[in-house]
Amino acid sequence: MSAAKARAEADAARADLIGNLDRLKTRLSPATLVSEAVESAREKAIDVAEQTVETARARPVLAGSVAGGALLLLARKPIFGLFRRLTPSPAPEPDPIELVEGHPS
């Protein structure tokens, strides 16, 4: 092998390596990684939503029960507040310390 041919092969290999490094830098750049992660999450969310709709159509009673339970969980504070306002509060018990202090000994 001549020196010129070896030099040409080395230059070609170097150019190939630099090209691979540039592609790797582009693929591993933060913007590309974030973009791929967002796309992957979006696709997964769409898949989960489709499966949820299919399950809800197959079992409407179960889906309604779960939705009702979730609604009650989210609205628990206003519901408890309503019940507190609707029920009469018990008469306060007298403070035993005030009773003793007011009693002549």
Secondary structure, DSSP 8 states (H G I E B T S, - for coil): --HHHHHHHHHHHHHHHHHHHHHHHHHTSHHHHHHHHHHHHHHHHHHHHHHHHHHHHH-HHHHHHHHHHHHHHHTHHHHHHHHHHHS--------HHHHHHHS--
